[in-house]
Amino acid sequence: MATPEQIRRRVEETDLARSARRAAAAQQVGELAGHRAAILAQLAEVERALGEVVADARDVIDVDELATFTDLKPSDLTGWLAGHKPGRGRRRKAATTGAQGDVPTPSGSRSAAPERSRDSGEGSAAGGTDTSDQPIVRAS
């Protein structure tokens, strides 16, 4: 029969080996999780860039045609486009390159917007039409 001291030593040896394995497993999981997080951040950046490129090119190529040329699924391209969020304070080039009064049509081309006459009474409250698109000017 083992003495109490031998039992204690055997338990410590077993616990020491188990603790070393547990520590190694925890360390490895932590390192791999960190590596995974870095890869996910890189993937998010690539997907954001893809969405930006697709969004910027929409005036010259649509998603289906782009999918045909690149052998990508239209759903992937649409997903990247939907995930694209323009940066703060940054304007798209298309918004500033057209002539004043140009309005984009659904096909992506531009056509001249109809001029509104401020003197005609259009959009006034007296005429009964909506004035929500008129700027509100307040005197101070």
C-alpha positions in Angstrom: 0.0 0.0 0.0 1.2 3.5 -0.9 2.1 5.9 1.9 0.3 9.3 2.1 3.4 11.0 0.9 3.6 8.7 -2.2 -0.1 9.3 -3.0 0.4 13.1 -2.7 3.4 13.0 -5.0 1.6 10.8 -7.6 -1.4 13.2 -7.6 1.0 16.2 -8.0 2.8 14.5 -10.9 -0.5 13.7 -12.6 -1.8 17.2 -12.0 1.4 18.8 -13.2 1.2 16.9 -16.6 -2.5 17.7 -16.9 -1.9 21.4 -16.0 0.9 21.6 -18.6 -1.4 20.2 -21.3 -4.3 22.5 -20.2 -2.0 25.5 -20.3 -0.6 24.5 -23.8 -4.1 24.0 -25.1 -5.4 27.3 -23.8 -2.3 29.1 -25.2 -2.7 27.5 -28.6 -6.4 28.4 -28.7 -5.7 32.0 -27.8 -3.0 32.3 -30.5 -5.2 30.8 -33.2 -8.2 32.9 -32.2 -6.0 36.0 -32.5 -4.8 34.9 -35.9 -8.4 34.3 -36.9 -9.4 37.8 -35.8 -6.6 39.3 -37.9 -7.7 37.3 -40.9 -11.3 38.3 -40.5 -10.2 42.0 -40.3 -8.3 41.6 -43.5 -11.2 39.9 -45.1 -13.6 42.7 -44.0 -11.2 45.2 -45.6 -11.0 43.3 -48.9 -14.8 43.0 -49.0 -15.2 46.7 -48.2 -12.8 47.5 -51.1 -14.7 45.1 -53.4 -17.9 46.9 -52.6 -16.4 50.3 -53.2 -15.1 49.2 -56.6 -18.4 47.7 -57.6 -20.2 50.8 -56.4 -17.9 53.2 -58.2 -18.2 51.2 -61.5 -22.0 51.0 -61.5 -22.3 53.8 -64.0 -20.3 51.8 -66.6 -21.1 48.2 -65.7 -23.9 46.4 -63.9 -23.6 43.6 -61.5 -24.8 40.9 -63.9 -22.3 41.9 -66.6 -19.5 42.2 -64.0 -20.4 38.7 -62.8 -20.2 37.4 -66.4 -16.8 38.8 -67.0 -15.3 37.8 -63.6 -17.0 34.3 -63.2 -18.3 35.5 -59.8 -21.8 35.0 -58.5 -24.1 38.0 -58.8 -25.1 37.4 -55.2 -21.5 37.8 -54.1 -21.1 41.1 -56.0 -24.5 42.3 -54.6 -23.5 41.3 -51.1 -20.2 43.3 -51.3 -22.1 46.2 -52.8 -24.7 46.1 -50.0 -21.9 45.9 -47.4 -20.2 48.9 -48.9 -20.4 52.0 -46.7 -19.0 55.2 -48.2 -16.5 57.0 -45.9 -17.6 60.0 -43.9 -17.3 63.3 -45.6 -16.2 61.7 -48.8 -18.3 62.4 -51.9 -18.6 60.1 -54.9 -17.1 61.6 -58.0 -20.3 61.1 -60.0 -22.1 63.5 -57.6 -19.8 66.4 -58.5 -18.8 65.8 -62.1 -22.1 66.4 -63.9 -23.4 69.8 -65.0 -25.5 71.7 -62.5 -29.1 70.4 -62.6 -28.2 67.0 -63.9 -30.2 64.2 -62.4 -29.3 60.5 -62.7 -31.9 58.3 -64.4 -32.5 54.6 -63.4 -30.3 53.5 -66.3 -27.3 55.4 -64.9 -27.2 58.1 -67.6 -27.8 61.7 -66.7 -30.6 64.0 -68.0 -31.3 67.7 -67.3 -33.6 68.3 -64.4 -36.6 70.5 -65.0 -36.0 74.1 -63.7 -38.4 75.4 -61.0 -39.4 79.0 -61.1 -39.5 80.5 -57.6 -41.8 83.3 -58.8 -44.5 81.0 -60.2 -45.9 80.1 -56.8 -45.1 76.4 -57.2 -44.6 74.7 -53.9 -46.2 77.5 -51.9 -48.5 76.8 -49.0 -51.2 78.9 -50.7 -51.2 76.6 -53.7 -51.8 73.6 -51.5 -48.7 71.8 -52.7 -46.0 70.1 -50.6 -43.2 72.4 -49.5 -41.1 69.8 -47.8 -38.3 70.1 -50.4 -38.1 73.9 -50.1 -35.4 75.2 -47.7 -36.6 76.9 -44.6 -35.1 80.3 -44.0 -35.5 82.0 -40.7 -34.6 85.6 -39.9 -32.6 86.2 -36.8 
